[in-house]
């Protein structure tokens, strides 16, 4: 069985539903509408009594390279990133920004709240918003050389799902988000961020084995175990943390450094702005803060 979406492919084989992010020409970067489609596909799988397990993967050579920001970042003129105004010239409204991004957060979290287990199958890259999506799944299996991380933590982003803290604890989450580093699947497995890292040619088989093993369990048993375990994490204040993270995500794009990053993207291209952000050199050196000093 299959169903048509704009940004993904939804298929069911036996007791396993597979959701494939389907923008391979852009490394499955997150387009407008993709988060909502993910949530719709998860809902379809949950409503299908034949489905017991959901696999989420990406078409082509990557899971997801994060939000598709190149065109937005390089666009010149009065827009939210450059001058803290919207496209009609009104002052930036943090609650409008929050409303948009928090809907995406809730859509990604459909993978977490799904009554049926979700497995992210990651090759290539699961970075920035792509890592948000993967880490909302119950389990993540990566190839050994795939990369995961949240580089926008250096500038122009905050992971809205905040799943890093819940997966690896505060110290390791700080190690990742205070540097914005990417790590390999092998390193992610050693850190405990993901379940396993396997060779590229073993990824499909290993994920299928896990899915088939769980698919033999009654749906009600899967649902009860997952609800119980999720509740243990959610009692730690997950929703409040995600609200704060999503609000901060908007702030990062409108801070003095965020505006510097936007201007760099306009003047020198998004890839060059990203290179400067990730180079390790002091970010936005010379940007003034009128009311405080670091």
PyMOL commands that set and color helices and strands:
alter all, ss='L'
color gray80, all
select helices_A, chain A and resi 24-26+34-47+70-74+80-83+94-108+110-113+129-135+151-153+163-177+185-191+200-215+219-234+238-252+256-268+270-278
alter helices_A, ss='H'
color red, helices_A
select strands_A, chain A and resi 2-4+8-13+16-21+53-58+117-122+125-127+139-143+147-149+182-184+196-198
alter strands_A, ss='S'
color yellow, strands_A
deselect
rebuild
show_as cartoon
